[in-house]
């Protein structure tokens, strides 16, 4: 189950200052988190993530299906999420 919900800038902004070819070990650890299924996003963010290039981009694309969480999708407890939002 995912532990973190993300936005495209969570990857694109750091990549500007910490490029993959210089900070390879950092991005290798990030890719492990992606591959472990710890990150999720919605369809719109997933589409934006498709513009990220390099090894990270390939990793994100290969994990895209498991990362995408939408209301009504039975792979996660979306009704509990909506209840929480309602309470907030």
C-alpha positions as CSV (number, residue, x, y, z in Angstrom):
1,X,0.0,0.0,0.0
2,X,1.2,3.5,-0.8
3,X,2.5,5.6,2.0
4,X,2.9,8.9,0.1
5,X,0.9,10.8,-2.4
6,X,3.0,12.8,-4.8
7,X,2.9,15.6,-7.3
8,X,5.1,15.9,-10.4
9,X,7.2,18.7,-8.9
10,X,8.3,16.2,-6.2
11,X,10.5,14.7,-8.9
12,X,11.0,17.5,-11.6
13,X,12.2,20.2,-9.2
14,X,14.8,18.0,-7.4
15,X,16.0,16.7,-10.8
16,X,16.9,20.2,-11.8
17,X,19.3,20.7,-8.9
18,X,20.3,17.0,-8.4
19,X,20.7,15.5,-11.8
20,X,20.6,11.7,-12.2
21,X,24.0,11.5,-13.7
22,X,25.7,13.2,-10.8
23,X,23.5,12.0,-7.9
24,X,23.1,8.4,-9.1
25,X,23.0,6.8,-5.7
26,X,20.3,9.2,-4.5
27,X,18.0,8.5,-7.4
28,X,18.7,4.8,-7.2
29,X,17.2,4.9,-3.6
30,X,14.2,7.0,-4.8
31,X,13.6,4.4,-7.5
32,X,13.6,1.7,-4.9
33,X,10.8,3.6,-3.1
34,X,8.8,3.9,-6.3
35,X,9.3,0.2,-7.1
36,X,8.2,-0.8,-3.6
37,X,4.8,0.7,-4.2
38,X,5.2,3.4,-1.6
39,X,4.1,6.3,-3.9
40,X,0.7,7.1,-5.4
41,X,-0.9,9.7,-7.6
42,X,-4.0,10.4,-9.6
43,X,-4.4,10.1,-13.4
44,X,-3.5,13.7,-14.1
45,X,-0.3,13.6,-12.1
46,X,0.6,10.2,-13.7
47,X,0.3,11.9,-17.2
48,X,2.6,14.7,-16.1
49,X,5.1,12.2,-14.7
50,X,5.3,10.7,-18.2
51,X,7.4,13.7,-19.2
52,X,10.3,12.8,-16.8
53,X,13.2,11.3,-18.7
54,X,16.1,9.1,-17.8
55,X,16.2,6.1,-15.6
56,X,13.8,7.7,-13.1
57,X,11.3,8.3,-16.0
58,X,11.6,4.7,-17.1
59,X,11.0,3.6,-13.5
60,X,7.9,5.8,-13.1
61,X,6.5,4.5,-16.4
62,X,7.1,0.9,-15.5
63,X,5.3,1.4,-12.1
64,X,2.6,3.7,-13.5
65,X,-0.3,1.2,-13.2
66,X,0.4,0.4,-9.6
67,X,0.9,4.1,-8.6
68,X,-2.4,5.4,-10.0
69,X,-5.1,5.6,-7.3
70,X,-8.6,6.9,-8.3
71,X,-11.9,7.1,-6.5
72,X,-13.8,3.9,-7.1
73,X,-10.7,1.8,-7.7
74,X,-10.9,-1.2,-5.4
75,X,-7.1,-1.6,-4.9
76,X,-7.3,1.0,-2.1
77,X,-9.8,2.0,0.6
78,X,-11.0,5.1,-1.2
79,X,-14.2,5.4,0.8
80,X,-12.2,5.7,4.0
81,X,-10.2,8.5,2.3
82,X,-13.5,10.3,1.4
83,X,-14.7,9.9,5.0
84,X,-11.5,11.5,6.3
85,X,-11.8,14.4,3.8
86,X,-15.4,14.9,4.9
87,X,-14.3,15.1,8.6
88,X,-11.6,17.6,7.8
